[in-house]
Amino acid sequence: MKSHGILRVFTIVIASLYALSLCFPQDGINIGSLNLRFPSLHSLVESRQSNHEDTEEDYNPDQMMSNDSIAYYHSLVSSGKLRFWLPEPHYFDAFWHAVEHACGQHRTVRIMHYGDSQIEMDHITSRLRAYMQRTYGGGGPGMLPFQSITPNMTIRHSTSGELIHLASFGDSLTVRSRGNYGLMMQCFRLEGGSATMTVKSSTSTSVDNAAKHFKRVTLIANNRGNLTAEFTDLRNKKASQQKNAPQGVSALSWSTDTISNGIRLRVNGSADIYGVTIDGDGGVAVDNIPMRGCSGQQFTLVNEQLLSAAYNTLDVGLIIMQFGGNSVPYLKRAAEISTYCQSIGRQIDYVHQCCPKAKILFIGPSDMSTRIKGNLQTYPVIPQLIDSLAATATAHGAAYWSIYHAMGGDNSMPQWTRQGLAGNDYIHFSQKGADRMGDLLAEAFDNSHRLYQLERRKKGGKR
């Protein structure tokens, strides 16, 4: 049948139905026990209008999309393998607000990442730093010890002069300092002499570009007598700028005229040097502070007054404490786990007390393998330890994130080793694995920030 024939048939059918609707009795036609009815044109139009009005009132595409997105990111943040255990639902909101506005306010919000040997060489931290600085602005490698103790792939770091290393961790030959260790749980003592620190950005293409650019340099020290410091911008051949430090814990800061990739700092006098921050112009700074062999119980060894004063020289938004792996082989019974977690609770409380403005995130151990009857298996204590650490962190007002779950959970370490993501000790990540874990941590933070943005947008931009 041709198209005009189809149209003719369709028109006849519609006209017949219309005529039928006009003449069909409103009460219908009774045939035996049946009552046949035909809808009137008025009822059809009224029904359509009613349905349309209901739809207009109940369905808002933007609202539905917003609700779906909020539900999606809420599930990632609260129950996915990259989830956060939080002491309260909006725990990170103040932190997100700070980093969003940091660049506009020429403010440098710090993330201080403390950890054991899993973060040495800027492992994990470097990828978190890359994400934060690409997303919220900032630059530079963050805080460095005056003298390099372990290699750092992000910068080239050299020091000359007579310095005494004081640390709250390390082997028995390390000189102890009765609590005067500073922000990095270690410091370098200068006793009337001089020392020079030189830092240049890495030439490696694997290092994120933002970390190679410096703009602000700050020396944090406890001046014990006539400390002076001279700063030189190596890239721009800027003449040295000397400053005299006040007594006690203080910070001396310099800014370069343009972006630099190399600085020199020369100090003279008597002081305990806590660290040097090398940052961009506002945004986010992320510090890598490794403490090999530590179980995370060193914070309370630092003098509270000195540590509080040192934190107060900086704008610290988040403190990450990544520990637990070094304790795993020695924890056998529930009572031992409880004792360790009680100690971690005290560390969290102490850091809160010394730096009350900062949020705290505790990161527990990864999966670790041991041989049981000849087979590689997860250390039996790890699942219970992680549950206890998560409960401890949240009970003490901190968040918790689990590398163990991010890896895949029970007995995931052998698979990471087979893929070249971990070493043959079945404990430490390879460079590739550390990069992967840093990206997963960054993804977890990104999920949290997206949820924060969506919830704020739903409430009209207010939180």
DOKE-192665 format. One record per residue (C-alpha): x, y, z; residue in three letters. Coordinates in steps of 0.2 Angstrom, whole numbers, always signed. Layout:
REM DOKE-192665
u=X&v=Y&w=Z&residu=ala
...
This chain:
REM DOKE-192665
u=+0&v=+0&w=+0&residu=met
u=+7&v=+17&w=-5&residu=lys
u=+9&v=+31&w=+9&residu=ser
u=-6&v=+41&w=+4&residu=his
u=-17&v=+25&w=+5&residu=gly
u=-10&v=+22&w=+23&residu=ile
u=-13&v=+40&w=+28&residu=leu
u=-31&v=+39&w=+21&residu=arg
u=-34&v=+23&w=+32&residu=val
u=-27&v=+31&w=+47&residu=phe
u=-38&v=+47&w=+45&residu=thr
u=-54&v=+36&w=+43&residu=ile
u=-50&v=+26&w=+59&residu=val
u=-46&v=+42&w=+69&residu=ile
u=-62&v=+50&w=+63&residu=ala
u=-72&v=+35&w=+67&residu=ser
u=-66&v=+34&w=+84&residu=leu
u=-69&v=+53&w=+87&residu=tyr
u=-87&v=+50&w=+81&residu=ala
u=-89&v=+35&w=+92&residu=leu
u=-83&v=+45&w=+107&residu=ser
u=-96&v=+59&w=+103&residu=leu
u=-111&v=+47&w=+102&residu=cys
u=-107&v=+33&w=+114&residu=phe
u=-117&v=+34&w=+130&residu=pro
u=-108&v=+41&w=+145&residu=gln
u=-115&v=+27&w=+156&residu=asp
u=-110&v=+14&w=+143&residu=gly
u=-120&v=+0&w=+135&residu=ile
u=-125&v=-15&w=+145&residu=asn
u=-123&v=-32&w=+136&residu=ile
u=-129&v=-46&w=+148&residu=gly
u=-118&v=-43&w=+164&residu=ser
u=-105&v=-33&w=+154&residu=leu
u=-105&v=-14&w=+154&residu=asn
u=-95&v=-7&w=+139&residu=leu
u=-88&v=+10&w=+140&residu=arg
u=-79&v=+22&w=+128&residu=phe
u=-69&v=+36&w=+135&residu=pro
u=-74&v=+53&w=+130&residu=ser
u=-62&v=+66&w=+121&residu=leu
u=-64&v=+77&w=+136&residu=his
u=-58&v=+64&w=+148&residu=ser
u=-43&v=+59&w=+137&residu=leu
u=-38&v=+77&w=+137&residu=val
u=-41&v=+80&w=+155&residu=glu
u=-31&v=+64&w=+160&residu=ser
u=-16&v=+70&w=+149&residu=arg
u=-16&v=+87&w=+157&residu=gln
u=-17&v=+79&w=+174&residu=ser
u=-2&v=+67&w=+170&residu=asn
u=+8&v=+81&w=+163&residu=his
u=+5&v=+92&w=+178&residu=glu
u=+10&v=+78&w=+190&residu=asp
u=+26&v=+75&w=+180&residu=thr
u=+30&v=+94&w=+180&residu=glu
u=+28&v=+94&w=+199&residu=glu
u=+37&v=+78&w=+203&residu=asp
u=+51&v=+77&w=+190&residu=tyr
u=+66&v=+89&w=+190&residu=asn
u=+80&v=+82&w=+179&residu=pro
u=+94&v=+92&w=+187&residu=asp
u=+88&v=+87&w=+205&residu=gln
u=+87&v=+69&w=+200&residu=met
u=+104&v=+70&w=+192&residu=met
u=+111&v=+79&w=+208&residu=ser
u=+103&v=+66&w=+220&residu=asn
u=+110&v=+51&w=+209&residu=asp
u=+127&v=+59&w=+209&residu=ser
u=+127&v=+62&w=+228&residu=ile
u=+122&v=+44&w=+231&residu=ala
u=+135&v=+38&w=+220&residu=tyr
u=+149&v=+47&w=+228&residu=tyr
u=+143&v=+45&w=+245&residu=his
u=+144&v=+26&w=+242&residu=ser
u=+162&v=+28&w=+236&residu=leu
u=+167&v=+38&w=+251&residu=val
u=+158&v=+28&w=+264&residu=ser
u=+158&v=+10&w=+258&residu=ser
u=+169&v=+7&w=+243&residu=gly
u=+186&v=-1&w=+243&residu=lys
u=+194&v=+17&w=+244&residu=leu
u=+182&v=+23&w=+257&residu=arg
u=+186&v=+34&w=+272&residu=phe
u=+181&v=+29&w=+290&residu=trp
u=+175&v=+46&w=+297&residu=leu
u=+172&v=+53&w=+314&residu=pro
u=+158&v=+63&w=+307&residu=glu
u=+150&v=+64&w=+290&residu=pro
u=+157&v=+81&w=+285&residu=his
u=+174&v=+79&w=+293&residu=tyr
u=+184&v=+86&w=+278&residu=phe
u=+173&v=+100&w=+273&residu=asp
u=+184&v=+114&w=+282&residu=ala
u=+199&v=+106&w=+273&residu=phe
u=+191&v=+107&w=+256&residu=trp
u=+185&v=+124&w=+259&residu=his
u=+203&v=+130&w=+263&residu=ala
u=+211&v=+122&w=+248&residu=val
u=+198&v=+128&w=+236&residu=glu
u=+202&v=+146&w=+241&residu=his
u=+220&v=+145&w=+244&residu=ala
u=+227&v=+151&w=+228&residu=cys
u=+215&v=+166&w=+228&residu=gly
u=+220&v=+171&w=+245&residu=gln
u=+239&v=+168&w=+241&residu=his
u=+238&v=+155&w=+255&residu=arg
u=+248&v=+139&w=+256&residu=thr
u=+238&v=+125&w=+265&residu=val
u=+250&v=+111&w=+270&residu=arg
u=+247&v=+93&w=+270&residu=ile
u=+260&v=+84&w=+281&residu=met
u=+262&v=+66&w=+277&residu=his
u=+271&v=+56&w=+290&residu=tyr
u=+275&v=+38&w=+288&residu=gly
u=+287&v=+23&w=+289&residu=asp
u=+298&v=+16&w=+275&residu=ser
u=+283&v=+14&w=+264&residu=gln
u=+284&v=+33&w=+260&residu=ile
u=+303&v=+35&w=+258&residu=glu
u=+310&v=+43&w=+243&residu=met
u=+294&v=+53&w=+242&residu=asp
u=+284&v=+37&w=+238&residu=his
u=+265&v=+39&w=+238&residu=ile
u=+267&v=+57&w=+244&residu=thr
u=+273&v=+63&w=+227&residu=ser
u=+257&v=+56&w=+218&residu=arg
u=+246&v=+64&w=+231&residu=leu
u=+256&v=+81&w=+229&residu=arg
u=+254&v=+80&w=+210&residu=ala
u=+235&v=+78&w=+211&residu=tyr
u=+233&v=+92&w=+224&residu=met
u=+244&v=+104&w=+215&residu=gln
u=+236&v=+101&w=+198&residu=arg
u=+219&v=+102&w=+205&residu=thr
u=+220&v=+117&w=+218&residu=tyr
u=+237&v=+125&w=+213&residu=gly
u=+253&v=+126&w=+222&residu=gly
u=+271&v=+120&w=+219&residu=gly
u=+287&v=+115&w=+226&residu=gly
u=+292&v=+99&w=+235&residu=pro
u=+286&v=+104&w=+252&residu=gly
u=+296&v=+103&w=+268&residu=met
u=+313&v=+96&w=+268&residu=leu
u=+326&v=+92&w=+282&residu=pro
u=+341&v=+103&w=+281&residu=phe
u=+352&v=+88&w=+278&residu=gln
u=+345&v=+74&w=+267&residu=ser
u=+345&v=+57&w=+277&residu=ile
u=+336&v=+47&w=+264&residu=thr
u=+336&v=+50&w=+245&residu=pro
u=+321&v=+60&w=+238&residu=asn
u=+317&v=+57&w=+219&residu=met
u=+308&v=+74&w=+218&residu=thr
u=+323&v=+85&w=+221&residu=ile
u=+342&v=+86&w=+221&residu=arg
u=+348&v=+90&w=+239&residu=his
u=+365&v=+93&w=+246&residu=ser
u=+372&v=+100&w=+262&residu=thr
u=+389&v=+105&w=+269&residu=ser
u=+394&v=+110&w=+287&residu=gly
u=+395&v=+103&w=+304&residu=glu
u=+378&v=+98&w=+310&residu=leu
u=+372&v=+86&w=+323&residu=ile
u=+358&v=+75&w=+319&residu=his
u=+345&v=+73&w=+333&residu=leu
u=+330&v=+61&w=+330&residu=ala
u=+316&v=+53&w=+339&residu=ser
u=+318&v=+37&w=+329&residu=phe
u=+332&v=+27&w=+321&residu=gly
u=+346&v=+16&w=+327&residu=asp
u=+354&v=+17&w=+344&residu=ser
u=+368&v=+28&w=+338&residu=leu
u=+356&v=+42&w=+335&residu=thr
u=+358&v=+57&w=+347&residu=val
u=+343&v=+60&w=+357&residu=arg
u=+337&v=+77&w=+361&residu=ser
u=+325&v=+77&w=+376&residu=arg
u=+310&v=+81&w=+366&residu=gly
u=+318&v=+95&w=+355&residu=asn
u=+315&v=+87&w=+338&residu=tyr
u=+303&v=+98&w=+329&residu=gly
u=+290&v=+95&w=+315&residu=leu
u=+299&v=+81&w=+306&residu=met
u=+302&v=+71&w=+322&residu=met
u=+321&v=+75&w=+319&residu=gln
u=+331&v=+91&w=+318&residu=cys
u=+349&v=+96&w=+314&residu=phe
u=+359&v=+106&w=+328&residu=arg
u=+371&v=+120&w=+323&residu=leu
u=+383&v=+125&w=+337&residu=glu
u=+391&v=+141&w=+333&residu=gly
u=+396&v=+136&w=+316&residu=gly
u=+389&v=+137&w=+298&residu=ser
u=+381&v=+126&w=+286&residu=ala
u=+374&v=+127&w=+269&residu=thr
u=+359&v=+118&w=+260&residu=met
u=+357&v=+118&w=+241&residu=thr
u=+341&v=+112&w=+233&residu=val
u=+338&v=+110&w=+215&residu=lys
u=+323&v=+103&w=+206&residu=ser
u=+324&v=+86&w=+198&residu=ser
u=+327&v=+84&w=+179&residu=thr
u=+317&v=+68&w=+179&residu=ser
u=+302&v=+68&w=+167&residu=thr
u=+293&v=+57&w=+180&residu=ser
u=+293&v=+71&w=+193&residu=val
u=+277&v=+82&w=+192&residu=asp
u=+281&v=+99&w=+184&residu=asn
u=+273&v=+109&w=+198&residu=ala
u=+285&v=+101&w=+211&residu=ala
u=+300&v=+108&w=+201&residu=lys
u=+294&v=+126&w=+203&residu=his
u=+299&v=+136&w=+219&residu=phe
u=+293&v=+153&w=+225&residu=lys
u=+293&v=+154&w=+244&residu=arg
u=+306&v=+147&w=+255&residu=val
u=+304&v=+146&w=+274&residu=thr
u=+317&v=+141&w=+287&residu=leu
u=+309&v=+134&w=+303&residu=ile
u=+321&v=+133&w=+318&residu=ala
u=+323&v=+135&w=+337&residu=asn
u=+336&v=+149&w=+339&residu=asn
u=+347&v=+146&w=+353&residu=arg
u=+359&v=+160&w=+350&residu=gly
u=+362&v=+173&w=+336&residu=asn
u=+355&v=+163&w=+321&residu=leu
u=+357&v=+171&w=+305&residu=thr
u=+352&v=+165&w=+288&residu=ala
u=+356&v=+170&w=+270&residu=glu
u=+345&v=+165&w=+255&residu=phe
u=+350&v=+164&w=+237&residu=thr
u=+340&v=+161&w=+222&residu=asp
u=+351&v=+151&w=+210&residu=leu
u=+340&v=+151&w=+195&residu=arg
u=+338&v=+170&w=+194&residu=asn
u=+356&v=+174&w=+201&residu=lys
u=+347&v=+185&w=+214&residu=lys
u=+359&v=+192&w=+227&residu=ala
u=+359&v=+184&w=+245&residu=ser
u=+346&v=+190&w=+257&residu=gln
u=+351&v=+189&w=+276&residu=gln
u=+339&v=+189&w=+290&residu=lys
u=+342&v=+188&w=+309&residu=asn
u=+331&v=+175&w=+318&residu=ala
u=+322&v=+180&w=+335&residu=pro
u=+325&v=+169&w=+350&residu=gln
u=+315&v=+153&w=+351&residu=gly
u=+305&v=+144&w=+338&residu=val
u=+302&v=+155&w=+323&residu=ser
u=+301&v=+155&w=+304&residu=ala
u=+311&v=+165&w=+292&residu=leu
u=+304&v=+167&w=+275&residu=ser
u=+309&v=+173&w=+258&residu=trp
u=+300&v=+175&w=+241&residu=ser
u=+308&v=+174&w=+224&residu=thr
u=+304&v=+188&w=+211&residu=asp
u=+300&v=+174&w=+198&residu=thr
u=+298&v=+156&w=+198&residu=ile
u=+314&v=+147&w=+203&residu=ser
u=+321&v=+129&w=+202&residu=asn
u=+336&v=+131&w=+213&residu=gly
u=+339&v=+139&w=+230&residu=ile
u=+354&v=+140&w=+243&residu=arg
u=+352&v=+143&w=+261&residu=leu
u=+367&v=+147&w=+272&residu=arg
u=+365&v=+147&w=+291&residu=val
u=+376&v=+153&w=+305&residu=asn
u=+375&v=+153&w=+324&residu=gly
u=+367&v=+141&w=+336&residu=ser
u=+350&v=+133&w=+333&residu=ala
u=+340&v=+117&w=+331&residu=asp
u=+334&v=+117&w=+313&residu=ile
u=+318&v=+109&w=+311&residu=tyr
u=+315&v=+110&w=+292&residu=gly
u=+315&v=+121&w=+277&residu=val
u=+299&v=+123&w=+266&residu=thr
u=+300&v=+125&w=+248&residu=ile
u=+284&v=+130&w=+240&residu=asp
u=+275&v=+138&w=+226&residu=gly
u=+265&v=+155&w=+227&residu=asp
u=+249&v=+149&w=+237&residu=gly
u=+239&v=+133&w=+234&residu=gly
u=+243&v=+117&w=+242&residu=val
u=+260&v=+110&w=+249&residu=ala
u=+263&v=+92&w=+252&residu=val
u=+277&v=+87&w=+264&residu=asp
u=+285&v=+69&w=+264&residu=asn
u=+291&v=+65&w=+281&residu=ile
u=+297&v=+47&w=+282&residu=pro
u=+303&v=+38&w=+298&residu=met
u=+310&v=+22&w=+294&residu=arg
u=+306&v=+8&w=+307&residu=gly
u=+293&v=+18&w=+316&residu=cys
u=+277&v=+12&w=+322&residu=ser
u=+269&v=+29&w=+324&residu=gly
u=+272&v=+31&w=+342&residu=gln
u=+286&v=+45&w=+341&residu=gln
u=+275&v=+60&w=+341&residu=phe
u=+273&v=+61&w=+360&residu=thr
u=+292&v=+60&w=+362&residu=leu
u=+292&v=+78&w=+355&residu=val
u=+291&v=+93&w=+368&residu=asn
u=+273&v=+99&w=+367&residu=glu
u=+277&v=+117&w=+368&residu=gln
u=+290&v=+117&w=+355&residu=leu
u=+280&v=+106&w=+343&residu=leu
u=+265&v=+117&w=+345&residu=ser
u=+275&v=+133&w=+342&residu=ala
u=+283&v=+125&w=+326&residu=ala
u=+266&v=+120&w=+319&residu=tyr
u=+260&v=+137&w=+323&residu=asn
u=+272&v=+144&w=+310&residu=thr
u=+263&v=+135&w=+296&residu=leu
u=+246&v=+134&w=+289&residu=asp
u=+243&v=+115&w=+292&residu=val
u=+226&v=+109&w=+285&residu=gly
u=+229&v=+90&w=+285&residu=leu
u=+241&v=+79&w=+294&residu=ile
u=+242&v=+61&w=+288&residu=ile
u=+250&v=+48&w=+299&residu=met
u=+254&v=+32&w=+290&residu=gln
u=+260&v=+18&w=+301&residu=phe
u=+257&v=+0&w=+308&residu=gly
u=+267&v=-11&w=+296&residu=gly
u=+282&v=-11&w=+307&residu=asn
u=+271&v=-18&w=+321&residu=ser
u=+262&v=-32&w=+312&residu=val
u=+275&v=-45&w=+314&residu=pro
u=+275&v=-43&w=+333&residu=tyr
u=+257&v=-42&w=+337&residu=leu
u=+250&v=-59&w=+340&residu=lys
u=+236&v=-58&w=+352&residu=arg
u=+220&v=-47&w=+354&residu=ala
u=+228&v=-39&w=+370&residu=ala
u=+243&v=-34&w=+360&residu=glu
u=+233&v=-26&w=+347&residu=ile
u=+223&v=-16&w=+360&residu=ser
u=+238&v=-10&w=+368&residu=thr
u=+246&v=-4&w=+352&residu=tyr
u=+229&v=+5&w=+346&residu=cys
u=+228&v=+13&w=+363&residu=gln
u=+245&v=+21&w=+360&residu=ser
u=+240&v=+26&w=+343&residu=ile
u=+225&v=+35&w=+351&residu=gly
u=+237&v=+44&w=+362&residu=arg
u=+247&v=+50&w=+347&residu=gln
u=+232&v=+56&w=+338&residu=ile
u=+226&v=+66&w=+353&residu=asp
u=+243&v=+73&w=+355&residu=tyr
u=+244&v=+79&w=+337&residu=val
u=+227&v=+87&w=+339&residu=his
u=+233&v=+96&w=+354&residu=gln
u=+248&v=+103&w=+346&residu=cys
u=+240&v=+107&w=+330&residu=cys
u=+221&v=+109&w=+333&residu=pro
u=+217&v=+117&w=+316&residu=lys
u=+222&v=+102&w=+306&residu=ala
u=+212&v=+87&w=+301&residu=lys
u=+220&v=+71&w=+304&residu=ile
u=+220&v=+55&w=+293&residu=leu
u=+227&v=+39&w=+299&residu=phe
u=+232&v=+26&w=+286&residu=ile
u=+235&v=+8&w=+292&residu=gly
u=+246&v=-6&w=+285&residu=pro
u=+245&v=-13&w=+268&residu=ser
u=+243&v=-32&w=+265&residu=asp
u=+259&v=-41&w=+270&residu=met
u=+263&v=-59&w=+267&residu=ser
u=+271&v=-72&w=+278&residu=thr
u=+274&v=-90&w=+275&residu=arg
u=+262&v=-102&w=+285&residu=ile
u=+265&v=-120&w=+282&residu=lys
u=+275&v=-116&w=+266&residu=gly
u=+262&v=-105&w=+258&residu=asn
u=+261&v=-86&w=+257&residu=leu
u=+247&v=-79&w=+267&residu=gln
u=+241&v=-62&w=+274&residu=thr
u=+248&v=-60&w=+292&residu=tyr
u=+233&v=-67&w=+302&residu=pro
u=+233&v=-51&w=+313&residu=val
u=+231&v=-38&w=+299&residu=ile
u=+211&v=-39&w=+297&residu=pro
u=+208&v=-37&w=+316&residu=gln
u=+222&v=-24&w=+317&residu=leu
u=+214&v=-13&w=+303&residu=ile
u=+197&v=-14&w=+311&residu=asp
u=+204&v=-9&w=+328&residu=ser
u=+214&v=+5&w=+320&residu=leu
u=+199&v=+12&w=+311&residu=ala
u=+189&v=+12&w=+327&residu=ala
u=+203&v=+20&w=+336&residu=thr
u=+205&v=+34&w=+324&residu=ala
u=+187&v=+39&w=+323&residu=thr
u=+185&v=+37&w=+342&residu=ala
u=+199&v=+50&w=+343&residu=his
u=+192&v=+62&w=+331&residu=gly
u=+203&v=+57&w=+315&residu=ala
u=+198&v=+49&w=+299&residu=ala
u=+205&v=+32&w=+293&residu=tyr
u=+210&v=+25&w=+276&residu=trp
u=+215&v=+7&w=+272&residu=ser
u=+229&v=+3&w=+260&residu=ile
u=+224&v=-15&w=+264&residu=tyr
u=+207&v=-13&w=+256&residu=his
u=+213&v=-2&w=+242&residu=ala
u=+225&v=-16&w=+237&residu=met
u=+211&v=-29&w=+236&residu=gly
u=+211&v=-36&w=+254&residu=gly
u=+216&v=-53&w=+260&residu=asp
u=+231&v=-60&w=+251&residu=asn
u=+232&v=-47&w=+238&residu=ser
u=+251&v=-44&w=+241&residu=met
u=+256&v=-59&w=+230&residu=pro
u=+246&v=-52&w=+216&residu=gln
u=+254&v=-35&w=+218&residu=trp
u=+271&v=-43&w=+218&residu=thr
u=+268&v=-54&w=+202&residu=arg
u=+262&v=-38&w=+193&residu=gln
u=+279&v=-29&w=+198&residu=gly
u=+269&v=-17&w=+210&residu=leu
u=+278&v=-24&w=+226&residu=ala
u=+295&v=-31&w=+230&residu=gly
u=+300&v=-49&w=+234&residu=asn
u=+299&v=-46&w=+252&residu=asp
u=+280&v=-45&w=+250&residu=tyr
u=+280&v=-30&w=+261&residu=ile
u=+286&v=-15&w=+252&residu=his
u=+279&v=-7&w=+236&residu=phe
u=+290&v=-5&w=+221&residu=ser
u=+291&v=+12&w=+213&residu=gln
u=+277&v=+7&w=+201&residu=lys
u=+267&v=+1&w=+216&residu=gly
u=+270&v=+16&w=+226&residu=ala
u=+264&v=+27&w=+211&residu=asp
u=+248&v=+16&w=+210&residu=arg
u=+245&v=+18&w=+228&residu=met
u=+247&v=+36&w=+228&residu=gly
u=+235&v=+38&w=+214&residu=asp
u=+222&v=+27&w=+224&residu=leu
u=+224&v=+39&w=+239&residu=leu
u=+222&v=+54&w=+227&residu=ala
u=+206&v=+46&w=+220&residu=glu
u=+199&v=+43&w=+237&residu=ala
u=+202&v=+62&w=+241&residu=phe
u=+195&v=+66&w=+224&residu=asp
u=+179&v=+56&w=+228&residu=asn
u=+177&v=+65&w=+245&residu=ser
u=+179&v=+82&w=+236&residu=his
u=+166&v=+79&w=+223&residu=arg
u=+154&v=+74&w=+236&residu=leu
u=+158&v=+90&w=+246&residu=tyr
u=+155&v=+100&w=+230&residu=gln
u=+138&v=+91&w=+226&residu=leu
u=+131&v=+93&w=+243&residu=glu
u=+136&v=+111&w=+244&residu=arg
u=+128&v=+114&w=+227&residu=arg
u=+112&v=+106&w=+233&residu=lys
u=+112&v=+117&w=+248&residu=lys
u=+114&v=+133&w=+238&residu=gly
u=+133&v=+134&w=+240&residu=gly
u=+132&v=+135&w=+259&residu=lys
u=+140&v=+123&w=+271&residu=arg
